[in-house]
Amino acid sequence: MVINTKHIRTGIRPQEAQIGIHPGMFIGGAPCLDFANTVDWHAGGAPEDRLQDYAGLAEWAAAAGVVTQETARRLIRASRVRPGESERVFKRALAFRESMYRILAGIAQGRRPDPKDIAAVNGVIGDALGRLQLRAETGGFRLDWPEGEGKLARVLWPIARSLSDLLAAGDLTRLRQCADDRGCGWLFMDSSRNRSRRWCSMDDCGNRAKAGRHFRRLKERVAS
Ligand SMILES: [Zn+2]
């Protein structure tokens, strides 16, 4: 099942939410931001998590393009025979995601990150970057993780690399949090020329804000 718009997100059950991976979720502009956006209403009082277990995480990683479909399938098969590790990695992934989200949302709001969150993401970043290997290819070299890597945490490594790239070398003045007043909370890089993007998506939060403004103007006109 594919859910096509984020509009439906308020009414979906957790099981449906997990398989509700759709192109509208990949609006962040960096894998770490898209991963942070696997929670709907992330800045609101009742966040809704689209990831429910390790398999869901690996499916998301394949849809996001951070691992290949083949790697995701292999890791999902491995997770079934290693349920303890699978559960541990999934919990670690969620804790990593929330620390990452607090750091990034804080930057977008002009706040300094909590050292505890930095320490938490450093654990995963160290794990990820420490396993990178240089490989010679025709015409150059590639820095990547070994093919056939069996560790279930493998899905987190490209996300951690994306986070370290963004924090250490990205243009953080372009990092934004959706201006939606219901608590959408999604994060994205504003790549618009005049740096004027305010909403995660014009089809969703942006459209609602526009419709709201239109409605208020109409009401004012009727009242005057
Ligand atoms: Zn939004």
Residues whose N, C-alpha, C, O or C-beta is under 5 A from the ligand:
A	BS01	ZN	C178 D180 C184 W186 C200 S201 C205
